[in-house]
Structure formats: structure tokens, C-alpha cells
Amino acid sequence: VVTIDSSGLLTFTGAGSTTITVSQQATETQLAPAPATATVTVNKAASTALSAQPVSVTYGDAPQTLKVNGGNGGEKSYSSDNP
């Protein structure tokens, strides 16, 4: 879900959670501190509303494809309340 570079810059690669661990080496005069951790949660992005254009045909006309806009790019499913 996250990559991190040597300066601490986070790049988000997907939705989910991860734990980042930060450590530091000892110096000439001080011991290395205990590592620190931080939880990073990347939430799913909001999708745009789906909209469908109305269709008006006469019985016997050729089949039409319903025009749908918006959404999140995922697979759509269709159903009719009056087949």
C-alpha cells in the first residue's frame, strides 16, 4: 500500500494499512535509539456517481446499449425490474 524513500516520502500504491518502521544508527557519541513505528492507512478514493441516459424506443427497434457515465472503473452489473 505504501512505498517510502530514504527521506521519508510516502508514495501510495493501493488501499489498505501498513506499518512503517523508522530506525537510526548510533553516532560516535550516542547509542542508536529504539526504532519507532507508524501505522499508515490509505483509504479507498471516493467514486463519482453513476448516471445512465434514458432510452426511448419503439417495440421492434434494434437493441440499444445503455450509456452509463461515472463510477469507479469497476465491473458494472445490470438488471431490469420489468423484464
Residue pairs with C-beta under 8 A, 6 or more apart in sequence:
1 12
1 13
1 14
1 15
1 16
1 17
1 18
1 40
1 42
2 10
2 11
2 12
2 13
2 18
2 20
2 40
2 42
3 10
3 11
3 13
4 10
4 11
4 20
5 11
8 22
10 20
10 40
12 42
14 42
15 42
15 43
15 44
15 45
16 41
16 42
17 39
17 40
17 41
17 42
18 39
18 40
19 37
19 38
19 39
19 40
20 37
20 38
20 39
20 40
21 35
21 36
21 37
22 35
22 36
22 37
22 38
23 32
23 35
23 36
24 32
24 33
25 32
26 32
45 72
47 70
47 71
47 72
48 70
48 71
48 72
49 70
50 68
50 69
50 70
50 71
50 76
51 68
51 69
51 70
52 66
52 67
52 68
52 69
53 66
53 67
53 68
53 69
55 64
55 66
57 64
66 78
68 76
